[in-house]
Amino acid sequence: MMIARSLVIFDVEGTLVDSTALTLRCWQETLQSFGFGFPLATLQRHSGQDGHDMLHALLPGPHAGRVVPRILEAQGQRYRDKYLPRVAAFPEVRALFERVNRAGRLIALATSSSADELDHYLALTNTGDLVDAVACGEDVQYDKPNPALIEVALLRAGDVMPEHAVMIGDTPYDAIAARRAGLAAIGMLSGGFSSHDLEASGCIAVYRDPADLLARYGKTVGLQA
């Protein structure tokens, strides 16, 4: 009888690479170029949320929908041109992935990043050879908190059942998406949200960053062994 393998699904931006502050500044500049001014604290509350959902929540008036596609395109281009080269990997990401592998678990990524951005992040973290499945923003119509990215990752990892998987991310939207897909979620403080925010969204445990999770891996709820 085949034994089902378990799966650890990681978000990428803000979880494995230090991109949150850069992304927020990129959003702020892009919105300002369209005449919309928002403080970074306001944008932080939407960090990790589907871009369409974020913009419809932020922008006033019935005509906002007309400008949303242009803003999204401009933000993506600005980020790739100006900010992507400045992103750095968090310490110990590869060591964490190696620890997951030693425990006999598969690894998947579920990220709203585009494919070219994800390739850059995999190079930064030096983890491409340790990843079993990937779902990125180009694979789905809606990003988190919609569960579509996680569902694609489950399928591509070998049709893993949700009860055999856990999602690790840095925003409440990761945890909400995990819950909607039937997974447990673990939170990271590296994306700027508080422990309270992450736990209120459903995280069963919260860690500072990948190095902190690695240091306490054997005692982590949902990842023991």
Beta strands, then each sheet from edge to edge (+ up, - down):
strand 1: 7-10
strand 2: 17-18
strand 3: 88-89
strand 4: 106-110
strand 5: 133-135
strand 6: 165-169
strand 7: 184-188
strand 8: 203-207
sheet 1: 5+ 4+ 1+ 6+ 7+ 8+
sheet 2: 2+ 3-
end
